[in-house]
Amino acid sequence: MDAYLGSLINRFYKVAPGSIYIDKLPEGFKRPSMYFPRPDVNESSGGLQFEFADHTSKVTLFGDDIDEVYSKAVKIRKDILKTRKLIEFVDAEGNALGEYFRVSNIQIRSNEIDATATLTFNYTVEEVYGRADYVPIEYVNIVNEVVENV
């Protein structure tokens, strides 16, 4: 699990506790619960040294009653908006690291038949291009002379 997903799970769980499922939803899953599938990723160039990876994540909340599930989704959205859409990175134990990333375009869609609500949002990851290490030139001695053919 990457740091972005772990930090999102931590934030969502603090606001609306329940069972958490990652990548795959089991056959007999519990309700209330949240499902965090792998995000959709689109890459774009950011320059010569790094690239951007735009992630679109769709987290589904499951419950027994549509009103309960929808209110949890709204509660999560409001919690994220009150911090100006900033999510704090956490380590594997859930301790805050003091660094943040920002989500955008938070949308809620509900399904009354299944008693689910889906939160859709985006975030961008900046990744450095993989380059071989090199030793920079520290000192260059240039000699300027003309050699004549004799």
N, C-alpha and C positions, 0 to 999 in steps of 0.2 A: 504494500500500500504506500502511495506517495504522500508527501507532507501536506499537499493541498487537500486531498481526499480525507486524510486523518483529521485535519483541522476543521473541515466542514462537518464531519461526523460529530466531532466533539462539540461544536457550536450548536448543531441541531439537537443533539441528545440533551444538552443542558436546558434547552427551551422546552422540548417535548420528549421526555423519556419514553422508551419502549424498546422492543427488540430491534436489532440492526442486522440487515442483510446486505452483503457486498458482492457484486459481480453476478451472483446467481440466486434466484428466489427458489427456496426449496418447495417441495410438493405440499406439505402440511404446515405452512408458515403460521406464526402466531399473529394475533391482532391485539392491541395496537402495535404497529411496527413501521419501520422505514426501510426502503430499498434504495441502495446507492449503486446503480449500474455504472459501468465504465463510461466516461464522458466521450462525446464526439469531439474529434480534434481536427482542426484545419491549420495548416502551417503557412506562414508568410514570411518573406524576407524582412529583416530589420536592419540590414546593413552588412558590412563586411565581417563583423566580428560576432554577431548574434542573429538569431531568428526568433520570431514570435510563434507561439502555438496557442491558438484560440480554442478554448474548451467550452463546450456546451453540455451542461449537466442537467439531468432530469431525475429528481429525487421524488419517489412516490411514497406517500403516507397511506397506510391502511388502517382501518378501524371498523367498528360495528355500526356506527351511525354517521351519516354524511355530514350532519351539522357539527359533530365533534371533530371529525377529521378536517373539515374546512376551517374551523376556528383554530385548530393547531397550526395549519398551514399559514393562516393570517398572522398568528402569534409569532411564528418563525420569521416571516417576512418583516414584520414590524421590528423585531429584535435586531435584524440585520440593518434595517433602514436607520435605526436610532444611532448606530455607530458609523453612519455614512457609508454603508455597504462594505466596511472593512472586516475582514476575518483574520484573527490572530493565529499565527502558526503555533502549533503545540508539538512537543516531543512525544515519544511513544507512550509515556506515562500520563500525558495530558497536561503537562506543565507548560505555561506560557513562555514563549521565547522572545517576545518583545518585537517581533517583525510581523508585518501584515501583508495581505494581498486584498485586492478589491474585486468584488463581484458586481455584475451589472445586469440590467434587463430582467429583473425578478418578476416572473409571471406565475399565477396560480390557475390551474385548471382542475375542476372537480368532476367526478363521475358518480352520479347518484345510484346507479345500478350496482356498482362494485363497492360503494362507500370508500372511494379513494380520492386523494387530491395530489396533484403533481406540481411540484415547484420546479420551474425551468429558469436557469440563470447562466450567465457567461462569466468567464474569467480568462485572463491572458497570462501565459507563462513565457518569460524571456529565457531562452536557452543559448548558451555560448556554443558556437560551432566547434566541433572537435578538430583540433589542430595539433600537429606534432610539436613537441617542445623544441625550441631552438635557442642557441646562445647568441645574444645580441652582440654586435660589433662594438667594442669599447674604444679601441684606438686604431686609427688608420694613419700610416705614414706614407704620404704621397710625395714622390720625388718627381720634380719637373725638370727634365733634361732632354736634349735632342741628341741622338746618336747619328753621326755621319758615317756613310759608307766609304771606306777607304780602299 
